[in-house]
Amino acid sequence: MTGQGTIDEGYIVNFLAHMRNVNDPPVRNSQEAFMMELEMHAAKMVQAADSLLKLVSELKQTAIFSGFASLNDHVEQRTEEFTQQAEKTDMMLARRGELLA
């Protein structure tokens, strides 16, 4: 209480909190509530882990399939480069053969 006969708000809040605690079930029930809360958090963690595993799996599949597309492009590019190199080599060998003949 304050000096002018008014009731302090903090006092009211503490009193109401105490009254609420008086009506709370015994400790056993609060332990059960705590265990239920732990189980709820554990279930949420399992769901989050499952979602994360699904996301990682989808990312791997995306990387693999997009990797194949880029790998195919790279293989085609290298094949073209090797074909050009083979043509240049054949032309050089033909010139050498003409010079030696």
NORQUIZI-V94908 format. One record per helix or strand of 2 or more residues. SS is the DSSP state (H for helix, E for strand). FROM is the first residue (numbers start at 1). TO is the last residue. If there is no record, write none. Layout:
ss->SS from->FROM to->TO
ss->SS from->FROM to->TO
This chain:
ss->H from->9 to->22
ss->H from->27 to->100
